[in-house]
Amino acid sequence: MTTISPSLLACDFLNIESELGHFSNFKNIWFHLDIMDSHFVPNLTFGHPIVEKISKKTKIKLDAHFMVSNPEFFINTFKDFEIHNFTFHLEATTDPLSLIKKAKEYYPSVGISIKPNTECSLITDEILREIDLILIMSVEPGFGGQSFIEDTYSKIKYFKKLKDSSHPNLVIQVDGGVNKENSHKLIKAGANNLVAGSYIFKDGPSSYSAKIESLRS
């Protein structure tokens, strides 16, 4: 079953505890946390205090996506917040293997993300052997609500081929502009974890279950 990762960046932050509770009985979901530093990307989102509080209010797996210039700093400072998956950007480091090794000391799953214009081939086989997840950005990272970039499908197929040949446990995650119109095609191409923010949250809590199932079907 495809994992759906609601992006909390799009939720009602004034009522975040209630928002978390609406998902408590849903199966196979992660909460996606967009951590931005206003340097690597032109936006600033929530930091340590908010993530710590979220971690104490839910049992759903937390999936942290660090759009930051210094991911090595956050490996240490987030290690006590019950983060399941720690994803950093390939473009933010010159030594991804070292960062992966360090992150694996604290996090059950470690991922790497690539921006839309980054070549897939820069994720070497050596890197793929060490990571648990590849996050393909289908919009430019920094802001929610952007339009989906069509070239994403070819990137998914590229990593699906590598997954099938030699990395069977690799999670292929897609983030940006995901909705019911493109989710089936994304899954067919090889994605097995879909991040969605605006699509899930925009119509309020009564629609959350139906929105999540529409992405899977």
Rosetta blueprint (number, residue, H / E / L):
1 M L
2 T L
3 T E
4 I E
5 S E
6 P E
7 S E
8 L H
9 L H
10 A H
11 C L
12 D L
13 F H
14 L H
15 N H
16 I H
17 E H
18 S H
19 E H
20 L H
21 G H
22 H L
23 F L
24 S L
25 N L
26 F L
27 K L
28 N L
29 I E
30 W E
31 F E
32 H E
33 L E
34 D E
35 I E
36 M E
37 D E
38 S L
39 H L
40 F L
41 V L
42 P L
43 N L
44 L E
45 T L
46 F L
47 G L
48 H H
49 P H
50 I H
51 V H
52 E H
53 K H
54 I H
55 S H
56 K H
57 K H
58 T L
59 K L
60 I L
61 K E
62 L E
63 D E
64 A E
65 H E
66 F E
67 M E
68 V L
69 S L
70 N L
71 P H
72 E H
73 F H
74 F H
75 I H
76 N H
77 T H
78 F L
79 K L
80 D L
81 F L
82 E L
83 I E
84 H E
85 N E
86 F E
87 T E
88 F E
89 H E
90 L H
91 E H
92 A H
93 T L
94 T L
95 D L
96 P H
97 L H
98 S H
99 L H
100 I H
101 K H
102 K H
103 A H
104 K L
105 E L
106 Y L
107 Y L
108 P L
109 S E
110 V E
111 G E
112 I E
113 S E
114 I E
115 K L
116 P L
117 N L
118 T L
119 E L
120 C H
121 S H
122 L H
123 I L
124 T L
125 D H
126 E H
127 I H
128 L H
129 R H
130 E H
131 I L
132 D L
133 L E
134 I E
135 L E
136 I E
137 M E
138 S L
139 V L
140 E L
141 P L
142 G L
143 F L
144 G L
145 G L
146 Q L
147 S L
148 F L
149 I L
150 E L
151 D L
152 T H
153 Y H
154 S H
155 K H
156 I H
157 K H
158 Y H
159 F H
160 K H
161 K H
162 L H
163 K H
164 D H
165 S H
166 S H
167 H L
168 P L
169 N L
170 L L
171 V E
172 I E
173 Q E
174 V E
175 D E
176 G L
177 G L
178 V L
179 N L
180 K L
181 E L
182 N L
183 S H
184 H H
185 K H
186 L H
187 I H
188 K H
189 A H
190 G L
191 A L
192 N L
193 N E
194 L E
195 V E
196 A E
197 G L
198 S H
199 Y H
200 I H
201 F H
202 K L
203 D L
204 G L
205 P H
206 S H
207 S H
208 Y H
209 S H
210 A H
211 K H
212 I H
213 E H
214 S H
215 L H
216 R H
217 S L
